[in-house]
Amino acid sequence: MAQHLERQVGMYPPGTLVRLEDGETGVVSSREGPLVHVLRSADGTPVAQPLVRSAHQPGHAIDTAQHEDDARLRFSMRQVWGAAAAV
């Protein structure tokens, strides 16, 4: 059952805060890839516009999932999903 759930939802479902191998912090925006919208650079600086990374790119694999308190990151869903976040 757990394997079926993982296939359907993914290891890191959309909305999961993650730290990438290169130290960037972001939110999984799509399980296809998965894609991560980076909201904080490796040095901890917030980015002006979210950067989209594929977790399959070298150096951008997901290192760990994080709770928003640990990530020290609050974000608006509109930053990642745009107008669709209002639905």
C-alpha positions as CSV (number, residue, x, y, z in Angstrom):
1,M,0.0,0.0,0.0
2,A,2.9,2.4,0.8
3,Q,4.5,1.8,-2.6
4,H,1.2,2.5,-4.3
5,L,0.8,5.8,-2.3
6,E,4.4,6.8,-3.2
7,R,3.7,6.1,-6.9
8,Q,0.6,8.3,-6.8
9,V,1.8,11.1,-4.6
10,G,5.5,10.9,-5.0
11,M,8.3,11.0,-2.4
12,Y,8.0,14.8,-2.2
13,P,4.4,15.9,-3.0
14,P,3.7,19.4,-4.3
15,G,3.9,21.9,-1.4
16,T,6.7,20.1,0.4
17,L,9.5,22.4,1.5
18,V,12.9,20.9,0.6
19,R,16.6,21.7,0.7
20,L,18.5,20.8,-2.4
21,E,22.0,19.3,-2.5
22,D,23.5,22.7,-3.4
23,G,21.9,24.3,-0.3
24,E,19.1,26.1,-2.0
25,T,15.6,25.9,-0.3
26,G,12.4,25.8,-2.1
27,V,9.0,24.2,-2.5
28,V,8.1,21.2,-4.7
29,S,5.8,22.6,-7.3
30,S,5.2,19.5,-9.5
31,R,5.9,15.8,-8.9
32,E,6.9,15.5,-12.5
33,G,10.6,15.8,-12.3
34,P,10.1,16.7,-9.5
35,L,10.2,20.5,-10.1
36,V,11.3,22.8,-7.2
37,H,10.7,26.5,-7.1
38,V,13.7,27.8,-5.2
39,L,12.8,30.7,-2.8
40,R,16.1,31.0,-0.9
41,S,19.6,30.7,-2.3
42,A,22.3,28.5,-0.8
43,D,23.6,31.4,1.3
44,G,20.1,32.0,2.8
45,T,19.2,35.0,0.8
46,P,15.6,35.2,-0.5
47,V,15.4,35.2,-4.3
48,A,13.5,38.0,-6.0
49,Q,11.8,35.6,-8.4
50,P,11.4,31.9,-7.8
51,L,14.0,29.8,-9.7
52,V,12.7,26.6,-11.2
53,R,15.0,23.6,-10.7
54,S,14.5,20.0,-11.8
55,A,15.6,17.6,-9.0
56,H,17.2,15.5,-11.7
57,Q,19.7,18.2,-12.6
58,P,23.2,17.6,-11.2
59,G,23.6,19.4,-7.9
60,H,19.8,20.1,-7.6
61,A,18.7,16.7,-6.2
62,I,16.5,16.9,-3.1
63,D,18.6,16.5,0.0
64,T,15.9,16.6,2.7
65,A,12.3,17.6,3.3
66,Q,11.9,20.4,5.8
67,H,9.3,21.8,8.1
68,E,8.7,25.5,7.4
69,D,10.0,26.3,10.9
70,D,13.3,24.6,10.1
71,A,13.5,26.1,6.7
72,R,12.7,29.6,8.1
73,L,10.6,30.1,5.0
74,R,7.1,31.4,4.6
75,F,5.8,31.9,1.1
76,S,2.6,32.7,-0.7
77,M,1.2,29.9,-2.8
78,R,0.8,32.5,-5.6
79,Q,4.6,32.8,-5.8
80,V,4.7,29.3,-7.0
81,W,1.4,28.4,-8.6
82,G,0.2,31.9,-9.7
83,A,-3.5,32.6,-10.1
84,A,-4.2,28.8,-9.9
85,A,-3.5,29.1,-6.2
86,A,-6.7,31.0,-5.7
87,V,-8.8,28.1,-6.9
